[in-house]
Amino acid sequence: MLFFKRFFAFIASLFSSQQTEQSEPLIPKIDPEKLKKKLDLQKIAREHGAKGIPRSSDTQLTAAEHAVRAELGRMREQTVKYGEQRIKQIQNRLDSIDITLQMNRAIELGNEFVRASDHHLTREDGRMKDFGSDTKTKFQLLSDFRNVNRLPNIPANCPSGGSKFLKIMVVFGCCVLEGGLNATFFGSGLEGGLLSGFAMAFMLSFFNVFICFLAGLGFRNKNHVRGARRIWGWGSFVLAMTVMLVLGALISYFRYVLTIYEDGSQNAFPLVWQSFTAGVFPIQDFESLILFFGTIVFGAVGVWEGYKFTDRYPGYAGVWSQYAEAHRRYIELVEGLRDKLEAEKTEVLQRIDNGVQAAENEIKAFKFNMNQKSIVKKQVTETLVMADETLQSLTRYYQNENMMARPKDSPPPDYFDHPVAFGALEMPDFSVQKDVLRLDAQEQLLREMVDEVEPIRAQIQSSFNQQYNQLQPLQDLV
């Protein structure tokens, strides 16, 4: 809607400006030959001469001479009117040029930046205090945790959500691979074939890898400062090793009994127990060896993934994460305020530069319009001179033609020997003396404005640095 309003306003102003330009007088173009033809001077002069007009005693101009003077007089008046209106327009433009406003505005921009920056800081002061206090509190908790647990001042290992998901996928992949390996070697001996073998094998492998993964999480306690926690950590490691060895042996027993009873007609679990109580060594061939050590390898992967799932010191990652999140929120708030101050500073400095550029353009426009006065004066003067010369030329032409056509007994009047003159005209004021004084004053203001720019820039930069220093991002709290 606003676009259409502006569009129609532009169209209206365009037509109104055209009407104004058409209504303004234009400087006339004087063409003596066209005037001769228009006024038919040669014919009229010869007719008057043949009739003895004007009489030798006449002292007044003939109608033809009056017509010439009237036509050129109208052009002279139009020329003067053109000059008056052009000078008025130029003078209005000159009077409208004053860089005092740009200078005062540039000086005020320094204070405006201070007010704007104070406004931004005041508006966010409450949040900054809250976030800063929360960050300091979380840092104090972190420091206390480090002191109690005798930890160095280094960040905790806090894997991202994607990294943790990848570790879980590795654990799940180990379950699948181990289940597939187990099912391949002894699934064919079960009553349900490979499918039943894979189900049992996956259950055993899942139990192996998952328990080892949890044991790996507990194994991190070996790094704890307290002795009981260290015992817990090593106990978790022993548990993992026990699970791996027991499951490895159990799977090997399954492989052993299934190779003996290949028809799968008997339940494998009682046979495994009988073999165990009988003291049978389960690793009888290379495939059993692969199953046993495969169980150990996949269990070890589970322990390793659990051990490095998060920071190796129990509880450190949680305390660090709370502090890191509080610190991140504070830093983001500070950086946001810094960006606003930087953008405000850049905008103000750009506006100052634009103000200086606008003032310089105003001075150029002032000089241009002063020069336009001289051009208009030259145009008007040349046209008036041309009008005088054309008046003399056309009246002399009329008189010469008239005398050539006159009878010998009818001499021309005496006024033929005197040039025809125009009446006096009030000329526009083309003087630029006052304008020169105003130009000097405007140029002096421009020099003062340029001299003030650097101090204003320094004031803005100093204020920016002062406000910037207030946004202490707690960089020492790391």
C-alpha positions as CSV (number, residue, x, y, z in Angstrom):
1,M,0.0,0.0,0.0
2,L,2.8,2.4,0.9
3,F,4.5,1.6,-2.4
4,F,1.5,2.7,-4.5
5,K,1.1,5.9,-2.5
6,R,4.7,6.8,-3.2
7,F,4.3,5.8,-6.9
8,F,1.3,8.0,-7.4
9,A,2.9,10.9,-5.5
10,F,5.9,10.6,-7.8
11,I,3.6,10.7,-10.9
12,A,1.8,13.8,-9.5
13,S,5.1,15.6,-8.7
14,L,6.4,14.7,-12.2
15,F,3.4,16.4,-13.9
16,S,3.4,19.3,-11.5
17,S,7.1,19.9,-12.2
18,Q,6.4,19.8,-16.0
19,Q,3.6,22.4,-15.6
20,T,5.9,24.6,-13.6
21,E,8.6,24.4,-16.2
22,Q,6.2,25.2,-19.0
23,S,4.8,28.2,-17.1
24,E,8.3,29.7,-16.5
25,P,9.4,32.2,-19.1
26,L,12.2,31.0,-21.4
27,I,14.8,33.3,-22.7
28,P,13.8,34.4,-26.2
29,K,15.8,33.8,-29.3
30,I,16.1,36.9,-31.4
31,D,16.3,36.2,-35.2
32,P,16.4,39.5,-37.3
33,E,15.5,37.8,-40.5
34,K,12.4,36.2,-39.1
35,L,11.3,39.5,-37.6
36,K,11.7,41.1,-41.0
37,K,9.4,38.6,-42.6
38,K,7.0,38.6,-39.7
39,L,6.6,42.4,-39.7
40,D,6.9,42.6,-43.6
41,L,9.3,45.6,-43.2
42,Q,10.5,45.8,-46.8
43,K,7.0,46.0,-48.3
44,I,5.7,48.4,-45.7
45,A,8.8,50.6,-45.9
46,R,8.5,51.0,-49.7
47,E,4.8,51.6,-49.5
48,H,5.4,54.3,-46.9
49,G,8.2,55.8,-48.8
50,A,6.2,56.0,-52.0
51,K,3.5,57.9,-50.1
52,G,6.0,60.2,-48.4
53,I,5.4,58.6,-45.0
54,P,6.7,59.8,-42.7
55,R,6.6,63.4,-43.6
56,S,9.8,65.4,-43.3
57,S,8.4,67.3,-40.4
58,D,7.3,64.3,-38.4
59,T,9.1,63.5,-35.2
60,Q,7.2,60.4,-34.2
61,L,8.0,56.8,-35.2
62,T,5.9,55.2,-37.8
63,A,3.6,52.2,-36.9
64,A,6.2,49.9,-38.5
65,E,9.0,51.2,-36.4
66,H,6.8,51.0,-33.3
67,A,6.0,47.4,-34.2
68,V,9.7,46.6,-34.4
69,R,10.4,48.3,-31.1
70,A,7.3,46.7,-29.4
71,E,8.2,43.2,-30.6
72,L,11.8,43.5,-29.4
73,G,10.7,45.2,-26.3
74,R,8.5,42.3,-25.4
75,M,11.5,40.0,-25.9
76,R,13.6,42.3,-23.7
77,E,10.9,42.1,-20.9
78,Q,10.7,38.4,-21.3
79,T,14.5,38.1,-21.0
80,V,14.5,40.3,-17.9
81,K,11.6,38.3,-16.4
82,Y,13.5,35.1,-17.2
83,G,16.6,36.5,-15.4
84,E,14.5,37.6,-12.4
85,Q,12.9,34.1,-11.9
86,R,16.2,32.2,-12.5
87,I,18.0,34.4,-10.1
88,K,15.2,34.0,-7.6
89,Q,15.4,30.2,-7.9
90,I,19.1,30.2,-7.6
91,Q,19.0,32.5,-4.6
92,N,16.5,30.2,-2.9
93,R,18.8,27.3,-3.4
94,L,21.7,29.3,-2.1
95,D,19.7,30.4,1.0
96,S,18.7,26.8,1.7
97,I,22.3,25.6,1.8
98,D,23.6,25.6,5.4
99,I,26.0,23.0,6.8
100,T,25.5,24.1,10.4
101,L,22.9,21.3,10.8
102,Q,25.3,18.7,9.5
103,M,28.0,20.0,11.8
104,N,25.8,20.0,14.9
105,R,24.5,16.6,14.0
106,A,28.0,15.2,13.7
107,I,29.0,16.5,17.1
108,E,25.8,15.1,18.6
109,L,26.5,11.6,17.1
110,G,29.3,11.1,19.6
111,N,26.9,11.6,22.6
112,E,24.2,9.6,20.8
113,F,26.5,6.6,20.6
114,V,27.2,6.8,24.4
115,R,23.5,6.9,25.1
116,A,22.7,4.0,22.7
117,S,25.5,1.8,24.2
118,D,24.3,2.7,27.8
119,H,20.8,1.7,26.7
120,H,21.9,-1.7,25.5
121,L,24.0,-2.4,28.6
122,T,21.2,-1.2,31.0
123,R,18.6,-3.3,29.2
124,E,20.7,-6.5,29.6
125,D,22.3,-5.6,33.0
126,G,19.9,-7.9,34.9
127,R,20.6,-10.9,32.7
128,M,24.3,-10.2,32.8
129,K,24.4,-10.2,36.5
130,D,22.3,-13.3,36.8
131,F,24.3,-15.2,34.2
132,G,27.6,-14.0,35.7
133,S,26.6,-14.9,39.2
134,D,25.5,-18.4,38.0
135,T,28.7,-18.8,36.1
136,K,30.8,-17.9,39.2
137,T,28.7,-20.2,41.4
138,K,29.2,-23.1,39.0
139,F,32.9,-22.3,38.7
140,Q,33.2,-22.3,42.5
141,L,31.6,-25.8,42.6
142,L,34.0,-26.9,39.9
143,S,37.0,-25.5,41.8
144,D,35.9,-27.2,45.0
145,F,35.4,-30.5,43.1
146,R,38.9,-30.2,41.6
147,N,40.4,-29.4,45.0
148,V,38.7,-32.2,46.8
149,N,39.6,-34.7,44.1
150,R,43.0,-33.3,43.4
151,L,42.3,-32.7,39.7
152,P,44.4,-30.4,37.4
153,N,42.8,-27.3,36.0
154,I,41.9,-28.8,32.6
155,P,38.6,-29.2,30.9
156,A,36.7,-32.5,31.4
157,N,36.2,-34.8,28.5
158,C,32.6,-34.3,27.6
159,P,31.7,-36.0,24.3
160,S,28.9,-34.6,22.3
161,G,25.5,-36.4,21.9
162,G,26.6,-37.5,18.5
163,S,29.8,-39.0,19.8
164,K,28.0,-40.8,22.6
165,F,25.5,-42.2,20.1
166,L,28.3,-43.4,17.9
167,K,29.8,-45.3,20.9
168,I,26.5,-46.9,21.7
169,M,26.3,-48.0,18.0
170,V,29.7,-49.5,18.3
171,V,28.6,-51.5,21.3
172,F,25.5,-52.6,19.5
173,G,27.5,-53.5,16.5
174,C,29.8,-55.6,18.6
175,C,26.8,-57.5,19.9
176,V,25.6,-58.2,16.4
177,L,29.1,-59.3,15.2
178,E,29.7,-61.5,18.1
179,G,26.2,-63.0,17.8
180,G,26.8,-63.7,14.1
181,L,30.2,-65.2,14.8
182,N,28.8,-67.5,17.5
183,A,25.7,-68.5,15.5
184,T,27.8,-69.4,12.5
185,F,30.0,-71.8,14.4
186,F,27.4,-73.6,16.6
187,G,24.0,-72.7,15.4
188,S,23.7,-75.5,12.9
189,G,23.8,-78.0,15.7
190,L,20.7,-76.7,17.4
191,E,17.3,-78.0,16.9
192,G,16.0,-74.7,15.3
193,G,19.0,-74.4,13.0
194,L,20.9,-71.1,12.3
195,L,18.0,-68.9,13.4
196,S,17.8,-70.5,16.9
197,G,21.6,-70.5,17.1
198,F,21.7,-66.8,16.3
199,A,19.0,-66.0,18.9
200,M,21.0,-67.8,21.6
201,A,24.3,-66.5,20.4
202,F,23.0,-62.9,20.3
203,M,21.6,-63.2,23.8
204,L,25.0,-64.4,25.1
205,S,26.9,-61.8,23.1
206,F,24.6,-59.0,24.2
207,F,25.0,-60.1,27.8
208,N,28.8,-60.2,27.3
209,V,29.2,-56.8,25.7
210,F,26.5,-55.0,27.7
211,I,27.9,-56.2,31.1
212,C,31.4,-55.3,30.0
213,F,30.2,-51.9,28.8
214,L,28.7,-51.2,32.3
215,A,31.8,-52.6,33.9
216,G,33.8,-50.2,31.8
217,L,31.7,-47.3,33.2
218,G,32.5,-48.6,36.7
219,F,36.1,-49.1,35.8
220,R,36.6,-45.3,35.7
221,N,36.4,-45.3,39.5
222,K,40.0,-46.7,39.6
223,N,41.0,-43.0,39.0
224,H,39.1,-41.8,42.0
225,V,40.9,-40.2,44.9
226,R,39.1,-42.3,47.4
227,G,40.3,-45.8,48.1
228,A,36.8,-47.3,48.3
229,R,36.0,-45.9,44.8
230,R,39.3,-47.3,43.4
231,I,38.4,-50.7,44.8
232,W,35.0,-50.4,43.1
233,G,36.7,-49.5,39.8
234,W,39.1,-52.5,39.9
235,G,36.2,-54.7,41.0
236,S,34.3,-53.6,37.9
237,F,37.3,-54.6,35.8
238,V,37.6,-58.0,37.5
239,L,33.8,-58.4,36.9
240,A,34.3,-57.7,33.2
241,M,37.2,-60.1,32.9
242,T,35.2,-62.7,34.8
243,V,32.2,-62.3,32.5
244,M,34.4,-62.5,29.4
245,L,36.2,-65.6,30.5
246,V,33.0,-67.4,31.8
247,L,31.0,-66.6,28.6
248,G,34.0,-67.5,26.5
249,A,34.2,-70.8,28.2
250,L,30.4,-71.3,28.1
251,I,30.3,-70.6,24.3
252,S,33.2,-73.0,23.8
253,Y,31.4,-75.7,25.8
254,F,28.4,-75.2,23.5
255,R,30.6,-75.6,20.5
256,Y,32.1,-78.7,22.0
257,V,28.8,-80.5,22.9
258,L,27.2,-79.5,19.6
259,T,30.1,-81.1,17.6
260,I,29.6,-84.3,19.6
261,Y,25.8,-84.4,19.3
262,E,25.3,-83.1,15.8
263,D,21.7,-84.3,15.4
264,G,20.6,-81.8,18.0
265,S,18.2,-84.4,19.6
266,Q,19.3,-83.5,23.2
267,N,19.1,-80.4,25.2
268,A,22.5,-78.6,25.0
269,F,22.5,-77.0,28.5
270,P,22.6,-80.3,30.5
271,L,25.3,-81.6,28.2
272,V,27.3,-78.4,28.8
273,W,27.0,-78.9,32.6
274,Q,28.0,-82.6,32.3
275,S,31.0,-81.6,30.3
276,F,32.0,-79.0,32.8
277,T,31.6,-81.2,35.9
278,A,33.5,-83.9,34.1
279,G,36.4,-81.6,33.7
280,V,36.4,-81.6,29.9
281,F,38.5,-78.8,28.4
282,P,36.2,-77.0,26.0
283,I,38.7,-75.7,23.4
284,Q,39.1,-78.7,21.3
285,D,39.7,-77.1,17.8
286,F,40.6,-73.9,16.1
287,E,36.9,-72.8,15.8
288,S,36.5,-73.1,19.5
289,L,39.6,-71.0,20.0
290,I,38.1,-68.3,17.7
291,L,34.9,-68.3,19.7
292,F,36.7,-68.0,23.0
293,F,39.0,-65.2,22.0
294,G,36.2,-63.5,20.0
295,T,34.2,-63.3,23.2
296,I,37.3,-61.8,24.9
297,V,37.9,-59.2,22.1
298,F,34.2,-58.0,21.9
299,G,34.0,-57.9,25.7
300,A,37.2,-55.8,25.8
301,V,35.7,-53.4,23.2
302,G,32.7,-53.0,25.5
303,V,34.9,-52.3,28.5
304,W,36.9,-49.7,26.5
305,E,33.8,-48.0,25.1
306,G,32.3,-47.8,28.6
307,Y,35.6,-46.6,30.1
308,K,35.9,-43.6,27.6
309,F,32.2,-43.0,27.2
310,T,32.7,-39.8,29.2
311,D,35.5,-38.3,31.3
312,R,37.6,-40.9,33.0
313,Y,37.3,-39.3,36.4
314,P,33.8,-40.1,37.8
315,G,31.5,-37.1,38.3
316,Y,33.9,-34.6,36.7
317,A,32.1,-34.4,33.4
318,G,28.8,-33.6,35.1
319,V,30.3,-30.7,37.2
320,W,32.2,-29.4,34.2
321,S,29.2,-29.6,32.0
322,Q,27.1,-27.5,34.4
323,Y,29.8,-24.9,34.5
324,A,30.5,-25.0,30.8
325,E,26.8,-24.5,30.0
326,A,26.5,-21.5,32.4
327,H,29.7,-20.0,31.0
328,R,28.5,-20.5,27.4
329,R,25.2,-18.7,28.1
330,Y,27.2,-15.8,29.6
331,I,29.6,-15.6,26.7
332,E,26.8,-15.7,24.2
333,L,25.1,-12.8,26.0
334,V,28.3,-10.9,26.1
335,E,29.1,-11.5,22.5
336,G,25.6,-10.5,21.5
337,L,26.1,-7.2,23.3
338,R,29.5,-6.7,21.8
339,D,28.0,-7.3,18.3
340,K,25.3,-4.7,19.0
341,L,27.9,-2.2,20.3
342,E,30.1,-2.9,17.2
343,A,27.2,-2.4,14.9
344,E,26.2,0.8,16.6
345,K,29.7,2.1,16.5
346,T,30.0,1.3,12.8
347,E,26.7,2.9,12.0
348,V,27.5,6.1,13.9
349,L,30.9,6.4,12.2
350,Q,29.3,5.8,8.9
351,R,26.7,8.5,9.6
352,I,29.5,10.9,10.5
353,D,31.3,10.2,7.3
354,N,28.1,10.6,5.4
355,G,27.5,14.0,7.2
356,V,31.0,15.2,6.1
357,Q,30.3,14.0,2.6
358,A,26.9,15.7,2.5
359,A,28.5,19.0,3.8
360,E,31.2,18.8,1.1
361,N,28.4,18.3,-1.5
362,E,26.5,21.3,-0.1
363,I,29.6,23.4,-0.6
364,K,30.0,22.2,-4.2
365,A,26.3,22.9,-4.8
366,F,26.7,26.4,-3.4
367,K,29.6,27.1,-5.7
368,F,27.7,25.6,-8.6
369,N,24.7,27.9,-8.0
370,M,26.9,30.9,-7.6
371,N,28.4,30.1,-11.0
372,Q,24.8,29.7,-12.4
373,K,24.2,33.4,-11.5
374,S,27.1,34.4,-13.7
375,I,25.8,32.2,-16.5
376,V,22.3,33.7,-16.2
377,K,23.7,37.2,-16.1
378,K,25.7,36.5,-19.3
379,Q,22.6,35.1,-21.0
380,V,20.4,38.0,-20.1
381,T,23.1,40.6,-21.0
382,E,23.8,39.0,-24.4
383,T,20.1,38.8,-25.2
384,L,19.5,42.5,-24.3
385,V,22.5,43.5,-26.4
386,M,21.1,41.5,-29.2
387,A,17.7,43.2,-28.8
388,D,19.4,46.6,-29.0
389,E,21.4,45.7,-32.0
390,T,18.4,44.1,-33.8
391,L,16.3,47.2,-33.0
392,Q,18.9,49.4,-34.7
393,S,19.4,47.0,-37.5
394,L,15.7,46.6,-38.3
395,T,14.7,50.3,-37.9
396,R,17.7,51.3,-40.1
397,Y,16.6,48.7,-42.6
398,Y,13.1,50.2,-42.6
399,Q,14.4,53.7,-43.0
400,N,16.8,52.8,-45.8
401,E,14.1,51.1,-47.8
402,N,11.8,54.0,-47.0
403,M,14.3,56.6,-48.3
404,M,14.9,54.6,-51.5
405,A,11.2,54.6,-52.3
406,R,10.5,58.2,-51.4
407,P,9.9,60.9,-54.1
408,K,12.7,63.4,-54.7
409,D,10.6,66.2,-53.5
410,S,9.9,64.4,-50.2
411,P,13.0,64.3,-48.0
412,P,13.1,62.0,-44.9
413,P,12.4,63.3,-41.5
414,D,15.2,64.4,-39.3
415,Y,14.7,61.6,-36.7
416,F,15.9,59.1,-39.3
417,D,19.4,60.4,-38.4
418,H,19.0,59.4,-34.7
419,P,19.0,55.8,-33.5
420,V,15.8,54.4,-32.0
421,A,16.2,53.5,-28.3
422,F,14.3,51.3,-25.8
423,G,12.9,52.5,-22.5
424,A,14.7,51.8,-19.3
425,L,14.4,48.4,-17.7
426,E,14.9,47.4,-14.1
427,M,17.6,44.7,-14.2
428,P,17.8,41.7,-11.8
429,D,20.4,41.8,-9.1
430,F,23.2,39.5,-10.3
431,S,25.6,40.4,-7.5
432,V,27.4,37.5,-5.7
433,Q,29.1,39.6,-3.0
434,K,26.8,38.4,-0.2
435,D,27.0,34.9,-1.6
436,V,30.8,35.0,-1.5
437,L,30.7,36.0,2.2
438,R,28.3,33.1,2.9
439,L,30.5,30.7,1.0
440,D,33.5,31.7,3.1
441,A,31.4,31.2,6.3
442,Q,30.2,27.8,5.0
443,E,33.7,26.7,4.1
444,Q,35.0,27.8,7.5
445,L,32.2,25.6,9.1
446,L,33.3,22.7,6.9
447,R,36.9,23.1,8.0
448,E,35.8,23.1,11.6
449,M,33.6,20.1,11.0
450,V,36.5,18.2,9.5
451,D,38.6,19.2,12.5
452,E,35.9,17.9,14.8
453,V,35.6,14.5,13.1
454,E,38.7,12.9,14.5
455,P,38.0,14.0,18.1
456,I,34.4,12.6,17.7
457,R,35.8,9.4,16.3
458,A,38.2,9.2,19.3
459,Q,35.3,9.9,21.7
460,I,33.2,7.1,20.2
461,Q,36.1,4.6,20.2
462,S,37.0,5.5,23.8
463,S,33.3,5.1,24.8
464,F,33.2,1.8,22.9
465,N,36.4,0.5,24.7
466,Q,35.0,1.5,28.0
467,Q,31.7,-0.2,27.4
468,Y,33.6,-3.2,25.9
469,N,35.7,-3.6,29.0
470,Q,32.6,-3.7,31.2
471,L,31.6,-6.9,29.3
472,Q,34.2,-9.0,31.1
473,P,33.5,-12.5,29.7
474,L,34.9,-14.3,32.7
475,Q,37.7,-15.6,30.5
476,D,39.8,-16.3,33.7
477,L,37.1,-18.8,34.8
478,V,38.3,-21.8,32.7
